[in-house]
Amino acid sequence: MKHHGVKHRGAVVSAVVGVTAVLLAPPAHAEDTVTYDIFSDSVGALAGVEYRDTGGKHLLRDVGLPWRLTVPVVDAASPTGDGAELRADWRPNFRTAATVGRVLQGHFVTVRIWKGSELLCESILDVGNATCYGSVPHRAENESSPGNLP
């Protein structure tokens, strides 16, 4: 009978340890869904769009504007490879600084990352390349580009 009691106590200890481990475990993080959004009043197409989802980074070439895509990411605000990331490139093939600056001046492109109705990042630039990261909350100064506002 004593032997049976030891067995029973061992089972109780195992059950308590198991339940404690489950209660103390960090909660699992479900995937986030983000929407990538790119538009312009003066640029009709991009040379490339690079974005990140749960499958990694993806590059699309010759993308017409406006462009929008909703995808899952591991954690929209993560600064690691799990986070939301968007890059638009509309630089011409000839890329000397003087030429690019002269050709692109005033041709603004807006890139945005949304998590539901929350704007995580917005960048409005006329330099041929714009990026947004979910881990770096950023909102553009809109007075510099009044013609490219929604």
C-alpha positions in Angstrom: 0.0 0.0 0.0 2.9 2.3 0.8 4.3 1.7 -2.7 0.9 2.7 -4.2 0.8 6.0 -2.2 4.3 7.0 -3.6 3.1 6.3 -7.1 0.0 8.5 -6.5 2.1 11.3 -5.0 4.4 11.2 -8.0 1.5 11.5 -10.4 0.1 14.5 -8.5 3.5 16.2 -8.5 3.8 15.6 -12.3 0.4 17.1 -12.9 1.1 20.2 -10.8 4.4 20.7 -12.6 2.8 20.3 -16.0 0.0 22.7 -15.2 2.4 25.3 -13.8 4.6 25.1 -16.9 1.5 25.7 -19.1 0.4 28.7 -16.9 3.9 30.3 -16.9 4.6 29.8 -20.6 4.5 33.0 -22.7 1.4 33.4 -24.8 1.8 32.4 -28.4 1.7 35.4 -30.8 -0.8 35.0 -33.6 0.1 36.4 -37.0 -0.7 40.0 -37.8 -2.3 41.1 -41.0 -1.0 44.2 -42.7 -1.9 46.1 -45.8 0.8 47.7 -47.9 -0.3 50.7 -49.9 1.5 52.7 -52.5 0.1 55.6 -54.6 1.1 58.8 -56.4 -0.5 61.7 -58.3 2.4 62.0 -60.7 4.2 58.6 -60.9 2.3 55.9 -62.9 4.5 52.9 -62.3 7.4 51.7 -60.1 10.5 49.9 -61.2 10.1 47.7 -58.2 8.2 47.0 -55.0 9.7 45.0 -52.2 7.6 43.7 -49.3 7.8 41.2 -46.5 5.2 38.5 -45.4 5.4 35.3 -43.5 7.2 33.7 -46.5 10.0 36.3 -46.4 10.9 39.2 -48.7 9.4 39.5 -52.2 10.3 41.7 -55.1 7.8 42.7 -57.8 9.0 44.5 -61.0 7.2 47.0 -63.1 4.3 47.7 -60.8 1.5 50.0 -61.8 0.1 52.5 -59.3 -1.9 52.6 -57.1 -0.9 49.3 -55.6 -2.3 47.6 -52.5 -1.7 44.2 -50.9 -2.9 42.6 -47.7 -0.6 39.9 -46.3 0.1 38.0 -43.0 3.3 38.8 -41.1 4.6 37.2 -37.9 4.6 40.5 -35.9 3.9 43.8 -37.7 6.0 45.9 -35.3 9.0 43.5 -35.0 12.4 45.0 -35.9 13.5 41.6 -37.1 12.8 39.6 -40.2 9.3 38.9 -38.8 8.2 42.5 -39.1 6.3 44.5 -41.8 8.5 46.1 -44.4 7.7 48.0 -47.7 10.0 49.6 -50.3 9.1 51.4 -53.5 11.7 52.2 -56.2 10.8 54.5 -59.0 14.3 55.7 -59.9 15.2 55.9 -63.6 17.8 53.5 -65.1 20.3 56.3 -65.2 21.1 56.9 -61.6 23.5 59.9 -61.3 22.5 62.0 -58.3 22.1 65.2 -60.4 19.9 63.5 -63.0 17.7 61.6 -60.6 17.2 64.7 -58.5 16.2 66.8 -61.5 14.0 64.1 -63.1 12.1 63.1 -59.9 11.8 66.5 -58.1 8.1 67.0 -57.3 7.1 63.4 -58.3 6.0 62.2 -54.9 5.2 58.6 -54.0 3.4 57.6 -50.8 4.1 54.3 -49.1 2.1 53.1 -46.1 1.7 50.2 -43.8 -1.6 49.6 -42.1 -2.5 47.1 -39.4 -6.2 47.1 -39.6 -7.3 50.8 -39.3 -4.0 51.7 -37.5 -1.4 53.5 -39.7 2.0 52.0 -38.7 4.1 54.0 -41.1 3.8 56.6 -43.9 6.6 58.0 -46.1 6.1 60.5 -48.9 9.2 61.2 -50.9 10.3 62.5 -54.3 13.8 61.0 -54.4 13.0 57.7 -56.2 13.0 55.4 -53.3 10.8 55.2 -50.2 10.6 52.7 -47.4 8.3 52.0 -44.4 8.9 49.6 -41.5 6.2 48.5 -39.0 8.8 48.7 -36.2 9.5 52.4 -36.9 6.3 54.4 -36.5 6.6 57.3 -38.9 4.2 59.8 -40.3 5.2 62.0 -43.2 5.1 65.8 -43.0 2.3 66.4 -45.5 2.9 70.1 -46.2 5.8 69.3 -48.5 3.6 67.2 -50.8 0.1 68.6 -50.8 -0.8 67.1 -54.2 -0.2 63.6 -53.1 -2.6 63.4 -50.1 -5.5 61.1 -50.1 
